[in-house]
Amino acid sequence: MKKFLYWLAIILLAAVFLFAAFMIFRHYYDARKSAESFDQLNALVPEEPAPEEETAPTAAETYGAIAAQNSDFVGWIKIEGTRIDYPVMQTPDSPNYYIRRGFDKKYSYYGVPYAAENCNVNTSSNVVIYGHNMNNGSMFSDLEKYYSYQFYEAHPYIQFDTLEGFGTYQIVAVFKTVAGSDDEFAYFRFADGNEERFNSYIEKCKALSLYEIKIPVTYGDRLITLSTCEYSKDNGRLAVVAKKIN
């Protein structure tokens, strides 16, 4: 019996070791596969035209090759000084579809940044874009850099392009909230509304902001709200709000 229990323990330990090794391998394989996929998509985006060229490509032309590969593609998000440089997807009839799927629609722990189902990326007052906060620094992890006011001062702009046009946005608020708490700010619910709702949204964003940003926002401005997990509290969320300036 002792010999049996000894070998049983050895087998169980070996099984645990093999499972742990498999999970580590899968994690790094998925990370590499995700990075390679986005590198390939980035390669499809034409470089900026030389100054002597008379006409620059439209947004539809710039991102046409990417949209041709997946019709769920609705835009591209990029922030200088960060690793945020990704396509943005949207599936209004299947919310959160890309939370654990890659651009190819196959399983991916890293997912792809995606727009909330309740907004139109070209017309809504506020477009909420979700992305994971990954331990390896990918996806929207670098939004945490905006905890620093100095980083915000050096990188106050977000580029969010859609197939209908290029867009530069200026950050107006950076805040934290806790999902499911009594004082949760459900920022993800606001996509469109009248002037009162718009102003109420901005006032709440400004009130919660980690630091004061003296950029005025008025009804009629177009907004994006980037959202990711925040780990200082259970179910924490970090949001960066910006208004379109061109």
Backbone as JSON, one array per atom type, in Angstrom:
{
  "sequence": "MKKFLYWLAIILLAAVFLFAAFMIFRHYYDARKSAESFDQLNALVPEEPAPEEETAPTAAETYGAIAAQNSDFVGWIKIEGTRIDYPVMQTPDSPNYYIRRGFDKKYSYYGVPYAAENCNVNTSSNVVIYGHNMNNGSMFSDLEKYYSYQFYEAHPYIQFDTLEGFGTYQIVAVFKTVAGSDDEFAYFRFADGNEERFNSYIEKCKALSLYEIKIPVTYGDRLITLSTCEYSKDNGRLAVVAKKIN",
  "N": [[0.83, -1.21, 0.0], [1.94, 1.23, 0.82], [3.85, 1.56, -1.16], [2.23, 1.81, -3.37], [0.85, 4.2, -2.77], [3.0, 5.92, -2.78], [3.85, 5.9, -5.49], [1.52, 6.81, -6.61], [1.44, 9.41, -5.6], [3.71, 10.43, -6.88], [2.88, 10.29, -9.56], [0.7, 12.06, -9.52], [1.98, 14.47, -8.83], [3.62, 14.73, -11.05], [1.67, 15.04, -13.0], [0.55, 17.47, -12.21], [2.77, 19.12, -12.57], [3.17, 18.87, -15.36], [0.79, 19.95, -16.28], [1.02, 22.59, -15.35], [3.27, 23.37, -16.78], [2.26, 23.19, -19.35], [0.31, 25.23, -19.3], [1.91, 27.48, -18.94], [3.4, 27.41, -21.3], [1.3, 27.7, -23.11], [0.43, 30.26, -22.46], [2.63, 31.92, -23.2], [2.85, 31.25, -25.86], [0.39, 32.14, -26.85], [0.66, 34.86, -26.34], [2.79, 35.53, -28.07], [1.66, 34.83, -30.54], [-0.51, 36.61, -30.61], [0.85, 39.09, -30.67], [2.26, 38.85, -33.1], [0.14, 38.74, -34.88], [-0.96, 41.33, -34.71], [1.22, 42.8, -35.57], [1.32, 42.02, -38.22], [-1.08, 43.12, -39.15], [-0.53, 45.81, -38.73], [1.38, 46.16, -40.67], [-0.13, 46.35, -42.92], [-1.09, 48.87, -42.98], [-0.67, 51.8, -44.76], [2.33, 53.8, -45.03], [2.8, 57.22, -43.95], [2.29, 59.68, -46.47], [4.86, 61.15, -48.51], [5.95, 64.59, -48.22], [5.99, 65.83, -50.74], [4.07, 64.56, -52.21], [0.94, 64.87, -53.81], [-1.67, 64.08, -53.08], [-3.07, 62.55, -50.21], [-3.83, 59.3, -48.9], [-7.23, 58.37, -48.23], [-9.04, 57.67, -45.14], [-10.52, 55.37, -45.5], [-9.12, 54.2, -47.58], [-6.65, 53.88, -46.37], [-7.13, 51.99, -44.34], [-8.41, 50.0, -45.67], [-7.48, 47.45, -46.53], [-7.32, 46.06, -44.17], [-9.96, 46.1, -43.24], [-11.05, 44.55, -45.22], [-10.28, 42.03, -44.51], [-11.65, 41.47, -42.21], [-14.86, 42.19, -41.46], [-15.77, 43.22, -39.1], [-14.08, 45.12, -38.23], [-13.69, 48.44, -37.2], [-12.11, 50.62, -36.71], [-8.97, 52.27, -35.79], [-6.79, 52.49, -33.05], [-4.41, 54.53, -31.42], [-1.73, 55.58, -29.35], [0.81, 57.77, -28.84], [3.97, 57.12, -27.32], [3.19, 54.95, -25.93], [2.36, 51.4, -25.94], [0.01, 51.09, -27.17], [-1.55, 50.46, -30.02], [-3.56, 49.5, -32.04], [-6.06, 47.6, -33.87], [-9.59, 48.31, -33.79], [-12.52, 46.68, -32.93], [-16.01, 45.85, -33.52], [-19.09, 44.45, -32.57], [-22.19, 44.74, -32.66], [-24.43, 43.04, -32.29], [-23.43, 41.0, -30.82], [-22.29, 41.47, -28.03], [-19.14, 42.03, -26.44], [-17.78, 40.15, -27.94], [-15.13, 40.05, -28.85], [-13.65, 39.86, -26.57], [-12.23, 37.65, -25.76], [-11.19, 36.78, -28.17], [-9.17, 36.73, -31.11], [-8.14, 38.84, -33.89], [-8.64, 37.19, -36.0], [-10.85, 35.85, -35.19], [-10.55, 33.57, -33.73], [-9.91, 31.78, -30.62], [-8.35, 33.82, -28.22], [-6.47, 34.75, -25.52], [-5.8, 37.33, -25.14], [-7.48, 38.9, -26.65], [-9.04, 41.56, -28.58], [-9.03, 45.1, -28.75], [-12.23, 46.65, -28.48], [-15.25, 48.32, -29.53], [-18.02, 49.51, -27.62], [-21.29, 48.05, -27.77], [-23.43, 49.76, -27.88], [-22.98, 52.08, -29.28], [-22.22, 54.26, -32.07], [-19.43, 54.42, -34.02], [-18.92, 56.55, -35.65], [-20.82, 58.54, -35.29], [-21.83, 58.78, -32.67], [-22.08, 60.52, -29.51], [-20.36, 59.68, -27.53], [-17.91, 57.24, -27.6], [-17.24, 54.22, -26.28], [-14.4, 52.31, -25.68], [-13.11, 49.19, -25.15], [-10.38, 47.43, -23.61], [-8.05, 44.89, -22.65], [-6.11, 44.81, -19.58], [-3.15, 43.73, -19.6], [-0.68, 41.57, -18.12], [1.77, 41.51, -19.42], [2.06, 43.97, -20.49], [0.72, 44.57, -22.82], [-2.13, 45.36, -24.97], [-4.42, 47.47, -23.35], [-2.82, 48.12, -21.2], [-0.95, 50.15, -20.88], [-2.41, 52.4, -20.35], [-2.28, 52.89, -17.7], [-0.11, 54.49, -17.38], [-1.08, 57.0, -17.37], [-1.65, 57.59, -14.79], [0.19, 59.31, -13.96], [0.59, 62.75, -13.93], [2.58, 64.07, -15.25], [3.16, 62.37, -17.36], [0.77, 62.53, -18.74], [0.88, 65.26, -19.51], [2.94, 65.13, -21.38], [1.89, 63.43, -23.25], [-0.82, 64.07, -24.41], [-2.67, 63.37, -26.34], [-4.82, 61.25, -28.33], [-5.02, 59.06, -31.02], [-7.66, 58.16, -32.97], [-8.89, 56.54, -35.53], [-11.43, 56.0, -37.97], [-13.14, 54.16, -40.56], [-14.35, 56.14, -41.92], [-12.96, 58.47, -41.47], [-9.99, 60.27, -40.25], [-9.01, 60.82, -36.85], [-8.12, 62.98, -34.23], [-7.81, 63.14, -30.76], [-8.14, 64.91, -27.7], [-7.12, 64.45, -24.41], [-9.28, 64.69, -21.63], [-10.0, 63.84, -19.1], [-9.05, 61.54, -16.54], [-9.82, 58.74, -14.79], [-10.75, 56.56, -11.98], [-12.94, 53.86, -11.14], [-15.2, 51.57, -9.47], [-16.54, 48.66, -10.53], [-19.83, 47.56, -10.01], [-19.99, 48.5, -7.41], [-21.5, 50.49, -4.76], [-21.13, 53.17, -5.29], [-20.48, 53.21, -7.95], [-19.52, 54.55, -11.09], [-21.19, 54.41, -13.91], [-19.96, 54.72, -16.58], [-19.86, 53.52, -19.04], [-22.39, 53.33, -20.04], [-23.19, 55.6, -21.29], [-23.69, 56.8, -24.43], [-25.08, 58.37, -26.26], [-27.13, 61.31, -25.99], [-29.19, 64.0, -24.63], [-28.4, 67.51, -24.1], [-28.32, 67.89, -21.33], [-27.75, 65.3, -20.3], [-25.29, 64.84, -21.51], [-23.68, 66.91, -20.4], [-23.84, 66.18, -17.73], [-22.47, 63.77, -17.75], [-19.86, 64.59, -18.45], [-19.3, 66.29, -16.28], [-19.22, 64.46, -14.17], [-17.06, 62.84, -14.95], [-14.98, 64.74, -14.85], [-15.06, 65.39, -12.15], [-14.23, 63.04, -10.94], [-11.69, 62.76, -11.92], [-8.22, 62.0, -11.77], [-6.48, 64.08, -11.65], [-6.58, 67.61, -12.22], [-7.64, 68.67, -15.37], [-7.51, 71.22, -17.49], [-9.19, 71.48, -19.82], [-11.73, 72.59, -21.77], [-15.0, 71.22, -22.29], [-17.76, 70.95, -24.35], [-21.26, 70.67, -25.07], [-21.95, 68.79, -27.93], [-19.38, 68.26, -28.63], [-17.37, 65.53, -29.7], [-16.69, 62.44, -28.15], [-14.34, 59.97, -26.9], [-14.03, 57.14, -24.8], [-11.69, 55.36, -23.2], [-11.39, 52.18, -21.8], [-10.28, 50.04, -19.2], [-9.24, 47.28, -17.04], [-8.52, 47.8, -13.55], [-6.31, 47.28, -10.97], [-6.02, 47.92, -8.24], [-8.18, 47.69, -6.64], [-10.82, 45.3, -6.11], [-12.58, 44.44, -9.02], [-11.97, 46.87, -10.16], [-11.87, 49.73, -12.35], [-10.3, 51.58, -14.94], [-10.48, 54.6, -16.65], [-10.02, 56.62, -19.53], [-10.79, 59.64, -20.86], [-11.45, 61.45, -23.82], [-11.69, 64.26, -26.1], [-12.69, 64.98, -29.44], [-10.65, 66.84, -31.63], [-10.19, 67.49, -34.22]],
  "CA": [[0.0, 0.0, 0.0], [2.82, 2.4, 0.87], [4.47, 1.69, -2.46], [1.17, 2.3, -4.26], [0.62, 5.6, -2.46], [4.19, 6.64, -3.22], [3.8, 6.09, -6.94], [0.37, 7.66, -6.9], [1.85, 10.79, -5.34], [4.63, 10.8, -7.96], [2.08, 10.51, -10.77], [-0.08, 13.28, -9.33], [2.9, 15.6, -8.91], [4.03, 14.84, -12.45], [0.53, 15.58, -13.74], [0.46, 18.9, -11.87], [3.9, 19.79, -13.22], [2.93, 18.92, -16.79], [-0.3, 20.91, -16.52], [1.56, 23.94, -15.16], [4.15, 23.64, -17.92], [1.4, 23.42, -20.52], [-0.33, 26.53, -19.17], [2.94, 28.49, -19.18], [3.67, 27.38, -22.73], [0.14, 28.26, -23.81], [0.4, 31.7, -22.21], [3.65, 32.59, -24.01], [2.51, 31.02, -27.27], [-0.73, 33.03, -27.17], [1.2, 36.22, -26.36], [3.55, 35.7, -29.3], [0.72, 34.77, -31.65], [-1.25, 37.86, -30.61], [1.75, 40.16, -31.12], [2.53, 38.66, -34.52], [-1.08, 39.08, -35.62], [-1.08, 42.79, -34.79], [2.32, 43.27, -36.41], [0.9, 41.79, -39.61], [-2.1, 44.12, -39.47], [0.15, 47.1, -38.82], [2.1, 46.21, -41.94], [-1.09, 46.65, -43.98], [-1.39, 50.31, -42.95], [0.34, 52.52, -45.55], [3.07, 54.85, -44.36], [2.36, 58.57, -44.3], [2.87, 60.1, -47.75], [5.92, 62.16, -48.49], [5.41, 65.95, -48.38], [5.84, 66.25, -52.14], [2.91, 63.91, -52.82], [-0.18, 65.81, -53.89], [-2.84, 63.6, -52.37], [-2.87, 61.52, -49.21], [-4.93, 58.33, -48.93], [-8.32, 58.57, -47.28], [-9.07, 56.67, -44.07], [-11.04, 54.13, -46.09], [-8.02, 53.61, -48.34], [-5.59, 53.51, -45.43], [-7.48, 50.79, -43.57], [-9.23, 49.14, -46.5], [-6.98, 46.07, -46.56], [-7.65, 45.44, -42.88], [-11.41, 45.89, -43.23], [-11.37, 43.47, -46.16], [-10.01, 40.76, -43.85], [-12.65, 41.24, -41.16], [-15.84, 43.28, -41.55], [-16.04, 43.76, -37.76], [-13.12, 46.2, -38.0], [-14.33, 49.76, -37.3], [-11.18, 51.72, -36.51], [-7.62, 52.0, -35.28], [-6.48, 53.33, -31.89], [-2.97, 54.65, -31.21], [-1.29, 56.63, -28.44], [2.26, 57.92, -28.84], [4.58, 56.92, -26.01], [2.65, 53.72, -25.34], [2.27, 50.27, -26.87], [-1.36, 51.05, -27.68], [-1.49, 50.66, -31.47], [-4.34, 48.32, -32.33], [-7.37, 47.73, -34.51], [-10.76, 48.32, -32.91], [-13.59, 45.88, -33.5], [-17.34, 46.07, -32.94], [-20.12, 43.46, -32.92], [-23.38, 45.21, -31.92], [-25.35, 41.95, -31.97], [-22.74, 40.03, -29.95], [-21.44, 42.25, -27.13], [-17.96, 41.39, -25.85], [-17.36, 39.04, -28.79], [-13.68, 40.03, -28.99], [-12.99, 39.91, -25.27], [-11.28, 36.53, -25.76], [-10.96, 36.35, -29.54], [-8.25, 37.53, -31.88], [-8.68, 39.44, -35.11], [-9.08, 36.08, -36.85], [-12.05, 35.31, -34.53], [-10.21, 32.38, -32.97], [-9.66, 32.08, -29.21], [-7.13, 34.51, -27.82], [-6.59, 35.26, -24.16], [-5.54, 38.77, -25.19], [-8.58, 39.58, -27.3], [-8.77, 42.74, -29.42], [-9.85, 46.23, -28.31], [-13.51, 46.7, -29.19], [-16.17, 49.39, -29.16], [-19.27, 49.07, -26.99], [-22.33, 47.75, -28.74], [-24.49, 50.77, -27.87], [-22.53, 53.34, -29.89], [-21.8, 54.31, -33.47], [-18.1, 55.02, -33.94], [-18.85, 57.74, -36.5], [-21.82, 59.56, -34.99], [-22.21, 58.87, -31.25], [-21.43, 61.54, -28.68], [-19.3, 59.03, -26.77], [-17.6, 55.87, -28.02], [-16.48, 53.5, -25.26], [-13.55, 51.28, -26.27], [-12.58, 48.32, -24.1], [-9.16, 46.66, -23.87], [-7.53, 44.24, -21.45], [-4.91, 45.28, -18.91], [-2.39, 42.49, -19.55], [0.54, 41.61, -17.31], [2.95, 41.71, -20.25], [2.08, 45.35, -20.96], [0.03, 44.74, -24.09], [-3.51, 45.86, -24.98], [-4.58, 48.8, -22.78], [-2.07, 48.21, -19.95], [-0.22, 51.42, -20.77], [-3.26, 53.49, -19.85], [-1.86, 53.15, -16.33], [0.88, 55.57, -17.4], [-1.79, 58.25, -17.14], [-1.7, 57.92, -13.37], [1.14, 60.41, -13.81], [0.23, 63.99, -14.62], [3.69, 64.4, -16.14], [2.99, 61.59, -18.58], [-0.35, 63.15, -19.46], [1.34, 66.5, -20.15], [3.79, 64.79, -22.51], [1.15, 62.61, -24.22], [-2.22, 64.42, -24.18], [-3.51, 63.1, -27.5], [-5.12, 59.89, -28.75], [-5.44, 58.96, -32.41], [-8.67, 57.13, -33.22], [-9.35, 56.64, -36.91], [-12.44, 55.06, -38.44], [-13.11, 54.06, -42.02], [-14.9, 57.37, -42.48], [-12.07, 59.6, -41.33], [-8.97, 60.27, -39.22], [-9.44, 61.61, -35.7], [-7.23, 63.25, -33.1], [-8.6, 63.44, -29.56], [-7.37, 65.46, -26.59], [-7.58, 63.87, -23.14], [-9.93, 65.68, -20.75], [-10.19, 63.28, -17.76], [-8.54, 60.2, -16.25], [-10.42, 58.41, -13.49], [-10.98, 55.18, -11.58], [-14.2, 53.54, -10.49], [-15.29, 50.15, -9.12], [-17.75, 48.07, -11.1], [-20.7, 46.85, -9.08], [-20.03, 49.11, -6.08], [-22.62, 51.41, -4.54], [-20.82, 54.47, -5.89], [-19.94, 53.0, -9.29], [-19.87, 55.46, -12.17], [-21.43, 53.54, -15.07], [-19.58, 55.54, -17.74], [-20.04, 52.73, -20.27], [-23.78, 53.38, -20.49], [-23.48, 56.83, -22.04], [-23.22, 56.88, -25.82], [-25.77, 59.52, -26.83], [-28.12, 61.89, -25.1], [-29.39, 65.43, -24.78], [-27.36, 68.35, -23.51], [-28.26, 67.64, -19.88], [-27.05, 64.04, -20.06], [-23.9, 65.04, -21.92], [-23.0, 67.72, -19.4], [-23.77, 65.39, -16.5], [-21.4, 62.8, -17.95], [-18.57, 65.29, -18.37], [-19.11, 66.77, -14.9], [-18.82, 63.32, -13.35], [-15.7, 62.49, -15.36], [-14.07, 65.76, -14.35], [-15.04, 65.32, -10.69], [-13.49, 61.85, -10.54], [-10.37, 62.74, -12.55], [-7.09, 61.88, -10.83], [-5.88, 65.41, -11.58], [-7.37, 68.58, -12.98], [-7.25, 68.94, -16.75], [-8.27, 72.42, -17.82], [-9.6, 71.46, -21.22], [-13.19, 72.7, -21.76], [-15.79, 70.3, -23.1], [-19.11, 71.5, -24.51], [-22.22, 69.82, -25.77], [-21.66, 68.76, -29.36], [-18.06, 67.65, -28.8], [-17.34, 64.07, -29.85], [-15.83, 61.86, -27.13], [-14.06, 58.55, -26.77], [-13.67, 56.74, -23.44], [-10.95, 54.1, -23.2], [-11.68, 51.5, -20.53], [-9.56, 48.81, -18.91], [-9.3, 46.88, -15.63], [-7.61, 48.51, -12.65], [-6.16, 46.21, -9.99], [-5.83, 48.34, -6.86], [-9.38, 47.23, -5.95], [-11.57, 44.28, -6.82], [-13.47, 44.97, -10.06], [-11.61, 48.25, -10.47], [-11.82, 50.13, -13.75], [-9.6, 52.82, -15.26], [-11.01, 55.18, -17.89], [-9.41, 57.83, -20.06], [-11.79, 60.3, -21.7], [-10.84, 62.46, -24.69], [-12.62, 64.88, -27.05], [-12.15, 65.14, -30.78], [-10.26, 68.21, -31.88], [-10.14, 67.76, -35.66]],
  "C": [[0.87, 1.27, 0.0], [3.45, 2.66, -0.49], [3.47, 2.26, -3.47], [0.94, 3.8, -4.05], [1.8, 6.47, -2.91], [4.14, 6.93, -4.71], [2.6, 6.94, -7.37], [0.71, 9.13, -6.7], [2.79, 11.29, -6.43], [3.86, 11.13, -9.23], [1.3, 11.81, -10.69], [0.81, 14.52, -9.44], [3.36, 15.82, -10.35], [2.91, 15.46, -13.28], [0.38, 17.08, -13.48], [1.56, 19.67, -12.57], [3.66, 19.95, -14.72], [1.82, 19.92, -17.13], [0.2, 22.34, -16.38], [2.46, 24.32, -16.33], [3.34, 23.94, -19.17], [0.78, 24.81, -20.48], [0.67, 27.66, -19.43], [3.25, 28.58, -20.67], [2.52, 28.03, -23.5], [0.09, 29.77, -23.66], [1.39, 32.41, -23.13], [3.38, 32.4, -25.5], [1.4, 31.98, -27.7], [-0.25, 34.48, -27.25], [1.96, 36.48, -27.66], [2.64, 35.72, -30.53], [-0.06, 36.07, -31.76], [-0.4, 39.0, -31.14], [2.03, 40.06, -32.62], [1.33, 39.05, -35.37], [-1.21, 40.59, -35.79], [0.04, 43.4, -35.61], [1.94, 43.13, -37.89], [-0.16, 42.8, -40.04], [-1.48, 45.5, -39.62], [0.86, 47.26, -40.15], [1.17, 46.53, -43.1], [-1.46, 48.13, -44.03], [-0.31, 51.06, -43.7], [1.06, 53.57, -44.71], [2.55, 56.21, -44.8], [3.04, 59.01, -45.59], [3.96, 61.14, -47.58], [5.32, 63.53, -48.75], [5.17, 66.37, -49.82], [4.66, 65.58, -52.83], [1.7, 64.82, -52.74], [-1.37, 65.36, -53.05], [-2.49, 62.49, -51.39], [-4.04, 60.55, -49.27], [-6.0, 58.69, -47.91], [-8.23, 57.5, -46.19], [-9.54, 55.33, -44.61], [-9.95, 53.42, -46.89], [-6.91, 53.11, -47.42], [-5.88, 52.18, -44.75], [-8.3, 49.79, -44.38], [-8.79, 47.69, -46.5], [-7.31, 45.33, -45.27], [-9.14, 45.14, -42.82], [-11.81, 44.74, -44.14], [-11.16, 42.1, -45.52], [-11.05, 40.43, -42.78], [-13.6, 42.43, -41.13], [-16.22, 43.85, -40.19], [-15.09, 44.9, -37.41], [-13.81, 47.55, -38.2], [-13.35, 50.91, -37.1], [-9.83, 51.28, -36.0], [-7.31, 52.99, -34.17], [-4.96, 53.34, -31.67], [-2.68, 55.8, -30.27], [0.23, 56.66, -28.45], [2.81, 57.76, -27.42], [4.06, 55.7, -25.28], [2.72, 52.6, -26.38], [0.86, 50.13, -27.44], [-1.34, 51.45, -29.15], [-2.21, 49.47, -32.1], [-5.58, 48.62, -33.19], [-8.46, 47.75, -33.44], [-11.9, 47.61, -33.63], [-14.93, 46.28, -32.9], [-18.31, 45.03, -33.48], [-21.39, 43.82, -32.14], [-24.33, 44.09, -31.5], [-24.73, 40.89, -31.07], [-21.77, 40.79, -29.04], [-20.29, 41.41, -26.56], [-17.42, 40.22, -26.68], [-15.83, 38.92, -28.82], [-12.94, 40.09, -27.65], [-11.97, 38.79, -25.13], [-11.13, 35.93, -27.16], [-9.98, 37.29, -30.22], [-8.92, 38.11, -33.1], [-9.21, 38.38, -36.05], [-10.3, 35.35, -36.3], [-11.8, 33.99, -33.8], [-9.88, 32.77, -31.53], [-8.32, 32.78, -29.02], [-7.36, 35.08, -26.43], [-6.48, 36.79, -24.14], [-6.69, 39.56, -25.83], [-8.11, 40.69, -28.23], [-9.58, 43.9, -28.83], [-11.13, 46.33, -29.14], [-14.39, 47.8, -28.64], [-17.44, 48.8, -28.57], [-20.37, 48.95, -28.04], [-23.37, 48.86, -28.87], [-24.09, 52.08, -28.53], [-22.24, 53.15, -31.37], [-20.48, 55.05, -33.51], [-17.98, 56.3, -34.76], [-19.8, 58.86, -36.08], [-22.13, 59.75, -33.5], [-21.44, 59.96, -30.52], [-20.24, 60.96, -27.93], [-19.14, 57.59, -27.25], [-16.71, 55.24, -26.95], [-15.71, 52.37, -25.94], [-12.89, 50.5, -25.15], [-11.28, 47.63, -24.56], [-8.65, 46.08, -22.58], [-6.32, 44.98, -20.89], [-4.04, 44.05, -18.65], [-1.08, 42.65, -18.77], [1.79, 41.86, -18.14], [3.0, 43.1, -20.88], [1.37, 45.59, -22.27], [-1.4, 45.23, -23.88], [-3.55, 47.25, -24.32], [-3.81, 48.98, -21.46], [-1.42, 49.58, -19.77], [-1.11, 52.61, -20.42], [-2.88, 53.83, -18.41], [-0.79, 54.23, -16.27], [0.22, 56.92, -17.11], [-2.12, 58.48, -15.67], [-0.81, 59.13, -13.1], [0.7, 61.62, -14.61], [1.33, 64.38, -15.6], [3.58, 63.62, -17.45], [1.84, 62.16, -19.4], [0.11, 64.41, -20.2], [2.17, 66.21, -21.41], [3.03, 64.05, -23.61], [-0.36, 62.87, -24.07], [-3.17, 64.01, -25.3], [-3.66, 61.6, -27.78], [-5.54, 59.95, -30.22], [-6.45, 57.83, -32.54], [-9.26, 57.38, -34.6], [-10.45, 55.62, -37.17], [-12.34, 55.0, -39.96], [-13.64, 55.32, -42.68], [-13.98, 58.57, -42.32], [-11.06, 59.43, -40.21], [-9.44, 61.16, -38.06], [-8.38, 61.76, -34.64], [-8.06, 63.72, -31.93], [-7.67, 63.93, -28.46], [-7.96, 64.97, -25.27], [-8.12, 64.96, -22.23], [-10.14, 65.16, -19.34], [-9.59, 61.88, -17.7], [-9.06, 59.82, -14.87], [-10.52, 56.91, -13.26], [-12.4, 55.05, -11.02], [-14.21, 52.04, -10.2], [-16.61, 49.61, -9.63], [-18.53, 47.32, -10.03], [-20.77, 47.43, -7.68], [-21.19, 50.08, -5.98], [-22.39, 52.76, -5.21], [-20.2, 54.33, -7.28], [-20.43, 54.09, -10.25], [-19.98, 54.61, -13.44], [-21.19, 54.33, -16.36], [-19.87, 54.84, -19.06], [-21.46, 52.8, -20.82], [-24.07, 54.61, -21.35], [-22.85, 56.78, -23.41], [-23.81, 58.12, -26.49], [-26.78, 60.06, -25.83], [-28.25, 63.38, -25.34], [-28.3, 66.21, -24.05], [-27.21, 68.1, -22.01], [-27.48, 66.37, -19.57], [-25.57, 64.16, -20.42], [-23.13, 65.8, -20.85], [-22.84, 66.97, -18.08], [-22.64, 64.38, -16.58], [-20.04, 63.46, -17.78], [-18.29, 65.77, -16.95], [-18.65, 65.64, -13.99], [-17.39, 62.89, -13.68], [-14.68, 63.46, -14.77], [-13.94, 65.67, -12.82], [-14.2, 64.14, -10.2], [-12.05, 61.86, -11.03], [-9.26, 62.76, -11.5], [-6.35, 63.2, -10.68], [-6.69, 66.33, -12.49], [-6.78, 68.76, -14.38], [-8.13, 70.09, -17.25], [-8.55, 72.51, -19.31], [-11.13, 71.53, -21.24], [-13.84, 71.69, -22.69], [-17.2, 70.84, -23.16], [-19.99, 70.53, -25.28], [-22.03, 69.93, -27.29], [-20.27, 68.22, -29.64], [-18.22, 66.13, -28.92], [-16.31, 63.51, -28.88], [-15.5, 60.41, -27.42], [-13.67, 58.31, -25.31], [-12.99, 55.39, -23.51], [-11.07, 53.47, -21.82], [-10.85, 50.23, -20.4], [-9.69, 48.47, -17.43], [-8.24, 47.63, -14.84], [-7.54, 47.66, -11.37], [-5.9, 46.65, -8.55], [-7.03, 47.94, -6.0], [-10.05, 46.14, -6.78], [-12.55, 44.94, -7.8], [-13.2, 46.44, -10.38], [-11.58, 48.5, -11.97], [-11.06, 51.46, -13.86], [-10.13, 53.32, -16.59], [-10.27, 56.45, -18.24], [-10.36, 58.41, -21.09], [-11.11, 61.39, -22.53], [-11.88, 63.01, -25.66], [-11.93, 65.09, -28.39], [-11.84, 66.59, -31.05], [-10.04, 68.51, -33.36], [-11.0, 66.77, -36.41]]
}
